[in-house]
Amino acid sequence: MTIVTPTDLDQAPISTAQPEDFFQLLKPRVMSLVVFTAATGLIVAPGSVNPLVAAIAILCIAVGAGAAGALNMALEGETDALMRRTRGRPVAAGRVRKNDAMAFGVILSLFSVMLLGMNANWLAAGLLALTIVYYAGFYTLLLKRRTPQNIVIGGAAGAFPPVIGWAAATGHAPWQAWLLFAIIFLWTPPHSWALALYSTGDYAKAGIPMMPVARGARSTRLQILIYSLIFVPTAIAPSLVGLGGVIYLVVSVAGGLGFLGLAWRLFRSRAGDEPDKADTVGREAALYDVKVQAKPARDLFAFSILYLMALFSALLVEALAGLGA
């Protein structure tokens, strides 16, 4: 695959972008998780909401998340081109011009925020606007290249969707909504650092001070374990405060024990001590195709996605079935 230069990204004379490329700008995999957690927050919230209002609210949150992804790719095109995992993205590969991606993201941002405000309420719209600015501006431009705590602080952007969904349904954002925020916020560091442990070479090449690059693999494994010890009790908490029921309790405890077991296994491993330097073409499969030493990190990364989905699925099922606490 041809790697383009920064000049190419800005000055490509003729756009070769296809509709699929603009769809990929939205980061559909990330968007799907955002939509799911936002829908959970909206449905779990007390009271009822008009189905049409709910559908439009979820659409706005999805579009807003996609807008943030497009802005991130526009701003990170040069960096993405250096990393095997991301070099195939539309801007990094030169299929979409940087300015086009930026304009696309800005238009979608304005559309999603304004429509959410007019359809639901301006608290939800304000939280959506904050999320977009936080991710595209604060995280991408200020945090990512300046501190190894980038993913810790920046993780707030991915934790807002259930709060936005709750606010869209009720016009309020009570502490229960922020408990859902805390679950995603505390989940993000062990999830992201597990990936970083077997992508260290990529991050170092791109000049991004992810924790394994800045502090080393051993320190990262310890911090993953510490965050996991905080995250799992937080994930169980909804069943203890009336937000989740018996199904959620079983899922959160069983999955939490599995999560802690994998975190302990990773801590005791040597994952990340010898970064994978293979120059594989960027592709999603590369997230899971790792050498033996890095498998404990790969396994925690994969399980963390399943666990988060299971937590919110349990809340959603209980709410829809009227089985919540």
N, C-alpha and C positions, 0 to 999 in steps of 0.2 A: 504494500500500500504506500502511495506517495505521501510524504509528510510535507505539509505546506509551511511556509514561513509566515511571520507576522505581517509582512508586506502583502503576501498573497491573500491573507484573511481580509485585509482592509480594501485592497485595490483590484480584486478579481474583476475583469472588465465585463464578463458575461456570466450571469447566474445560471448554474446548472441544477438548481434546486428542484426537487420534485415534491409533491404533496406529502409523501412519506417522510421526507427530510424535515419538514416543518412539524409533522406529528412527533418525530423523534426529539425535536427541540423541547417538547413538553415533558420529557423524561417520563414516559408512560408507566414504567415500573414503579417509580417513586409516587407518581400521581395515584396509582391504584391503591397504595397503602394510605395515602392522605385521604382519599375518598372514603375508604373503609372506616378509618378512625373517626373522621368527621361525621359520617352517617351514624356511627355508634353513639357519639356524643349527642346528636340530634334526637335519636330515638330513645335513648336512656333518660334524657331530660324529662322532668315531670310535666304533666299536662298533655295536651294534644296540639298538633299543628296541621294546618291544611295541607293535604298531600301535594298539591301543586306548588305551594310555597316551599315545602320541604324539597321537592324535586329541583326547583330552580335554585334553592340555596346550595344544594349539593353540586349542581352544575357550576355555580359561581366559585365554589371552593376548589373544584377540580380545575377550572380554567385559571384561577389565581395561582394554584400550585404549578400548573404548566407554565404560566407567565414567569414565575420565579425561576423555573428551570431554564427557560429560554434566555432570560437575562444572565443567569449564571454561565451558560454556555457561550454567550456573546462575550462576556468579560473574561472567561477562562480559556478561550480558544487556543491561544498560544501554549498555555500550560497543558491543556488536554492533548495537544499534538505531541507532547514529549512522553506521554504515558501510554504503555501498551494497552491498558484497560480502557482508555478513553479516546485513543487516537482516531477511532472510527466514528466519533460523533460528528454531526453535520458541519459545524463551524470548524472544528479541528481538521477535518478531512478536506475542507475547502468547498464543500457542496453548497453551503449557505454562507453568504457574506456576513461579516460581523455586524455591519450596520443594519442589515436586513433582520438579523436575529434580534438585535436590540430594539428596533422599531416594532417587531412582532410582539416582543415581551411587554413593551410599554403599552401598546394598544390593548392587549389582553388584560393587563393589570387594571387599567382604567375601566374597561368594560366590566370585569368581574366585580370590582369594588363598588362601582356605581349601581349595578344591577342588584347586588346583594343588599345594599342599603335601601334601595327603593322597594325591593320585594319583601325583605325580612325586617331588618332594623339596622340602625347605623352603628350600634355597638359591634355587631357581627362584622359589618363592613370595615369598621376601624381596625378590628383585630386581624382581618384578612390583609388590609393594607400594611399593617405593622409586620405581619409575617413576610410579605413580599420584600419590603424594604430591609427587614432584618437579614433575610437570606441573601438577597442579591447585593445589598450594600454593605451592611455591617459585617456579615460573615465572609462573603466572597472577597470584598475589597480590603477590609481592615484586619480581620482575624486570621484568615487562612494562611497567610505567608508570614505572620508576625509572632505567633505563639503556638507552642505545642498543645495549649489548652483550646485550640481553635474549635475542635469538635465538641468539647464540653460546653463552651459558651454558645457556640453556633447551633448546638442541638436544640435550642429553644424553638428555632424556626420549624422543625419537624414535629414539635410537641403541641403546637397551637391548634391543629385541626379539630380535635374533639371539643376544645373550648369554643371555637368558632361555631361548630355545629350546635352545641348547647345554647349558645347565645342566640343563634338564628331561630331556635325553637321557642325560647322563653324571653329573650330580651335581657337576660341576666347571665352572669358568669360566676356562680357560687363556688365554694371551696370544693364541692364534689367534682366540678368540671376541672378544677386545677389539680385534683388528685390524678385524674386521667392524664393531664399534662405532665405531672411528675413521673408517672410510669414511663412515658416515652422519653422524657428528658434523661432519666437515669439509665434507661436501656441503651441509649445512643452510644456512650463511650465504650462499653465492652463490645458492642456490635461493631462499631467502626474501627476500634483498635485491633480487634481480631483480624479484620480484613487487612489493616495496615501492616500487621506482622508478616504477612506473606506477600506484601506489595511494597516493601520498604525501598527496594531499588528504584521503583517508579517514582515514589515520592521524593527520594533524594535527588534523582535526576531532574525533577521538575522544581526543585528548590522549595518544597513544601515541608515545614518542620513538624510533620506528624510525630506522635510520641515515640515510636520506635527509632525515628531518625534523630530526634533531638535528645532523647534520654536513654535509648538503647532498648533491646528486646527484653532483658530481664526486668527492668523497671516497668516496662509496659505490661508484662504479664502480671506483675504484682498489682498494678493499678487496676487491671481488668478484674482481678479477684476481689479487690476492695470494693469497687463499684458494684460487682455482682452481689456481694454481701449486703449492700444497701438497697440495690434494686429489687431483689426478690421479695423481701418483706414489704416493700412499698407496693409491689405487684399483688400481694396477697391482701393488702389493706382494704380494698373495696368490699370484700366479703365480711369484714369486721365492723364496718361503719354503715351498713345498710344499703350500699350501692350495688353489691353483688350478692347472689344467693348461693345455694348449695352447689350448683353446677360450676359456678365461678370458683368457689372455694376448692373443689376437687381439682379443677384444671390448673389453678394458680399454684397450688401446693405441689402437685405431681410434676408439673412443668418446671416449677422453681427448683425442685430437688435435682431434676435433670440438668437445668442450667448451671446450678452450683457445682454439680459433679463435673461437667465439662470445663467450667472455669478453673476448678482445682486441677484437673488433668492438664489443662493448658499451662497453668502456673508451674507445674512440675516438669513440663516438657522443655525442649530447647527450640521451640518454634520462634523463628525470626533471628536466631543467632547467625544463620548463614542465609542472607537474603537471596531469593531466587532472581538470578540475573538473565534468565532466558528472554530472548527478544521475540516473544510470541506476538502475533498480530492481535490487537485489542478485540475482545469478544466477551460476551457475557459468560460463556463456558469457562473462561480463564479464571473466573472467581472461585471455581471449585476444582480446577485441574491443577493440583499442587504436588510437590514432592512429599515423601513420607514424613519428614521432620516437621513440616508445616501443617499436617493434617489436624492436630488438635485445635489450631487456630481456625482452620477451615470449618471444622465440625461445630465449633461454638458460633461462628458467624452464621452458618446455615440454620442451626437450631434456634438461634436468637430470633430469626425471622418467623419461624414456625410458632415459637412461644408467644411472641407479641400478637400474632394473628389469632392464636388460640384464646388469649386473654380477652381480646375485644370481641371475638366470636361468641364466647360464653356470655358476655354482657349483653350482646345483641340478641342472642337466642332467648335469654331470660326475659328481656324486656318485651320482645315480640310475643312470647308465650305467657306473659304475665306471671313469671315464676321468680322474679327478683325478690330480694329480701324486703 
